[in-house]
Structures are given as structure tokens and as C-alpha cells.
Amino acid sequence: MKEVRFNAPKPSFYDEYLSNFSRSDLVYEGVSYPTVEHAYQAQKTLSQIERIRIAGLETPGKAKKAGRDVDLREDWEDVKFQVMVDLLRLKFRIPLYREALMSTEDSEIIEDASGWNDTVWGVGRAGSGQNLLGKALMKIREEIREGEE
């Protein structure tokens, strides 16, 4: 199976379109966010004040950092994958992003997270990981395909 990697040390076309750090204005549960990363980090808490604060941060990196310091909701481990899928559904309604995702065809999508060694959402330095972000992207791609049939 062919694969598409993004966020790898060697830049690729897909970095800009598949990354949660890419600008993709969306509204989730009544709050506007500039990126999926902002929205995802904000969902770690049930505090609306914290969510709005994270939404207003200047960069996705700052949002990611802020997500480490929120009052973590008790069900986070149970809901985090579904939250990501919900947010990606919103992002890939944007035609440019949808087109880039669909151009991956049947390739396995892998977030190369070796730079920060994330073995949950990507594939880390040892070349292994759950690649949950890649799996979520492939799920969205399949949903779009089914909707177009």
C-alpha cells in the first residue's frame, strides 16, 4: 500500500493541508477556532471560559501548550478520538482541504511525529505508533467518498 506522510522532517505537499496546525476556521460547540489544533486543545476542558481563551491564542503551538494546563475533563480519554473526527469533518468541508485529502486516494495516511515523538496521534522516532490522526483522516476520506457515491 502506498503511503502519504505529513509533518515529516522532510516537508511535503500534504503538511499544509493535513496538519491540525493549518488555518481552517471552524465553529465547534458555539466557539470559533482558527485551527483544528485550537479546537481540539479547548475540548480537553469543559470550562467555556478556558475554551474561549484557547480559541483566542495567536498560534496553534500556543494552543497546544495551553491544552496541557487545563482542568482536564474526566471523560477525555474516552472521547478524544471522536472529538478529533468531529473537528476534521468540519475542516474537510473546506473545498481546498477536501481536495487535498481526496488526492491521497487509497494511500495510508501517516503523521510522521518523529520530531516530537508522538506515538499516540502519529508515528514516533522508533517508527511505531498508533497513528490516530492518520486513522481519523482516512475515516473522513472514506466518509467523503461514501457521500459522493
C-alpha positions in Angstrom: 0.0 0.0 0.0 1.2 3.5 -0.9 1.6 5.9 2.0 1.3 9.6 2.4 3.4 11.1 5.2 2.9 14.6 6.6 4.7 16.7 9.2 7.8 14.7 8.5 11.3 16.3 8.8 11.4 16.5 5.0 8.5 18.8 4.1 5.7 17.5 1.8 2.8 19.0 -0.1 0.4 17.5 2.5 1.9 19.2 5.5 -0.1 22.4 4.8 -3.4 20.6 4.2 -3.5 17.6 6.6 -1.8 19.2 9.7 -4.0 20.3 12.5 -1.9 23.5 12.6 -3.2 24.7 9.2 -5.6 27.6 9.2 -9.1 26.2 8.9 -11.6 28.5 10.6 -14.3 26.4 12.2 -17.1 26.6 14.8 -17.4 23.8 17.3 -20.0 23.9 20.2 -20.6 27.5 19.7 -17.0 28.7 19.7 -15.0 29.9 16.7 -11.5 28.5 16.3 -8.7 29.4 13.8 -7.4 25.8 13.6 -8.3 22.2 14.4 -5.5 22.3 17.0 -7.0 25.2 18.9 -10.4 23.5 18.9 -9.0 20.1 19.9 -7.0 21.5 22.8 -10.0 23.5 24.0 -12.2 20.4 24.2 -9.9 19.0 26.8 -11.8 21.1 29.3 -15.5 21.6 30.0 -14.8 25.2 31.0 -16.3 27.6 28.4 -14.0 30.4 29.7 -11.0 28.2 29.0 -12.2 27.2 25.6 -12.7 30.8 24.6 -9.3 31.7 25.9 -7.6 28.9 23.9 -9.6 29.9 20.8 -8.0 33.4 21.0 -4.4 32.3 21.3 -2.2 33.6 18.4 -0.8 30.3 17.3 -1.7 26.6 17.3 1.6 25.9 19.2 0.4 28.2 22.0 -3.0 26.4 21.9 -1.3 23.1 22.2 0.8 24.3 25.2 -2.4 25.8 26.9 -4.1 22.4 26.4 -1.5 20.9 28.8 -2.6 23.2 31.6 -6.4 23.0 31.5 -8.7 21.3 34.1 -8.9 18.0 32.1 -12.4 16.6 31.7 -12.8 13.2 33.3 -14.0 11.5 30.1 -11.2 12.9 27.9 -9.5 9.5 27.1 -12.9 8.1 26.1 -13.9 11.0 23.8 -10.7 12.4 22.4 -10.7 10.3 19.2 -14.4 11.2 18.4 -13.7 14.9 19.1 -10.8 14.8 16.6 -13.1 13.1 14.0 -15.8 15.7 14.6 -13.3 18.5 14.1 -11.8 17.0 11.0 -15.3 16.7 9.5 -15.6 20.4 9.8 -12.2 21.2 8.4 -12.6 19.0 5.4 -15.8 20.8 4.4 -13.4 23.5 3.1 -13.0 22.6 -0.6 -9.2 23.2 -0.8 -8.6 20.8 2.2 -11.1 18.3 0.9 -9.4 18.2 -2.5 -6.0 17.7 -0.9 -7.3 14.8 1.3 -9.0 13.1 -1.6 -5.8 13.4 -3.6 -4.3 10.8 -1.2 -6.5 8.3 -3.0 -6.1 4.9 -1.2 -2.8 5.7 0.4 -2.3 5.0 4.1 -2.0 8.5 5.8 0.7 8.7 8.4 1.5 11.6 10.7 5.3 11.5 11.0 5.6 12.7 14.6 9.3 11.7 14.9 10.2 15.3 15.6 8.2 15.4 18.8 7.9 11.6 19.3 4.1 11.4 19.5 3.2 7.7 19.4 -0.5 8.2 20.0 -1.6 10.6 17.2 1.3 9.8 14.9 4.3 7.6 14.4 7.3 8.4 16.6 11.1 8.2 16.4 11.2 4.4 16.6 8.9 4.2 13.6 5.9 2.9 15.5 2.8 4.5 17.0 -1.0 4.3 16.9 -1.2 7.0 14.2 -4.7 8.0 15.4 -4.6 11.2 13.4 -3.8 9.3 10.2 -6.6 6.9 11.0 -9.0 9.8 11.6 -8.1 11.3 8.3 -8.6 8.1 6.5 -12.0 7.7 8.2 -13.0 11.2 7.0 -11.7 10.4 3.5 -13.9 7.3 3.4 -17.0 9.2 4.6 -16.5 11.8 1.9 -16.2 9.0 -0.7 -19.4 7.3 0.5 -21.2 10.7 0.5 -20.2 11.3 -3.2 -21.4 7.9 -4.4 
